[in-house]
Amino acid sequence: MQFIDLKSRHRLIKDQIDTRIQAVMEHGQFILGPEVRQLEQKLAEYVGVKHCVSVSSGTDSLLIALMALGIGQGDEVITVPYTWISSAEVIALLGATPVFVDIRPDTWNMDEKLLEVAITSKTKAIMPVSIYGQTPDMDSINEIAKKYNIPVIEDAAQSFGATYKNKKSCNLSTIGSTSFFPSKPLGCYGDGGALFTSDDELAEKFRWIRVHGQERKHHHPILGINGRLDTLQAAILLAVLEVFSEEVKKRQEIGERYSSNLGEGGVLGVPMIAADSTSVYAQYTIQSADRSKLQEILKSKAIPSVPYYTVPLHLQPVFSSLGYSKGDFPVTENLADQCLSLPMGPYLTEEDQGEVMETLLECNI
């Protein structure tokens, strides 16, 4: 059994991928070739925004978003401590300060009730993270941000394809950012990412920044990075996109099957999906008071599992200068100690999932 089965998808669409890769080899436009533009158009239409700008990774997507907003020395950006380090790393790389707010105990996303108190005169952006495939309460976050005229960046690396009040993730705020890392819901065969916005000026800046701040050849009005998505990855994503909607449906079926079976006994904490939201279950994550024992039992049955974000960002050595201490974000710290992600993906078989659930229900932990 695999934690994430990437091989099954490849076998399913191998011919389409081979055809698209061969087309790139024939035309030879390996940087910003026609497939890049095709992909951006299709993704913008899927999400429902005016602009999609593809980039080299999900991390660079966040970095470019902050650069386009002019974030720099002395500024503060609010995000959460329960996420991958890139969400705070890009803030610090620009000389700004990450400011953390705790997560909700039910959805594990940013607690919007704690947001306003974290805002200061230095706050220049708010970056909620759509953890494990579900978006935060974006209306509440946007309302607070609007009150203070602060842009919002949805870090949707894990939630591409999810919805909030019938709108797609990446179309819920000033800027949407996602990742095409292979294990993500819409994954390529390497690194990749994209930015989404309906703001013409921001989209133009995204395009400049991803090519070293270049407006036109040899003319650089701003600083930038080498942040382009290569044409081969765009070609692969075009093939993956053909089966993506069906994969989202399968992810949701598998996630709901986990929750309906594992949640009944109440021993394990299962993810709560808000009534007005859908999740793409980038990971299916549970809570257990005895995670180590649970993982040992799963391992004895050759069932893979992964505890994510076991050291929250506010306790990472690299951010020690921020002055946070253990106990500052109790919900985050509790989840970091107890979370465990199970095998998940659109190609997880009912038989394998059944074995996972049966093992967990027999544990009595």
Summary of the structure (lengths in Angstrom):
residues: 365
radius of gyration: 20.4
end to end distance: 22.6
largest distance: 65.3
contacts: 1281
relative contact order: 0.16
helix: 44%
strand: 15%
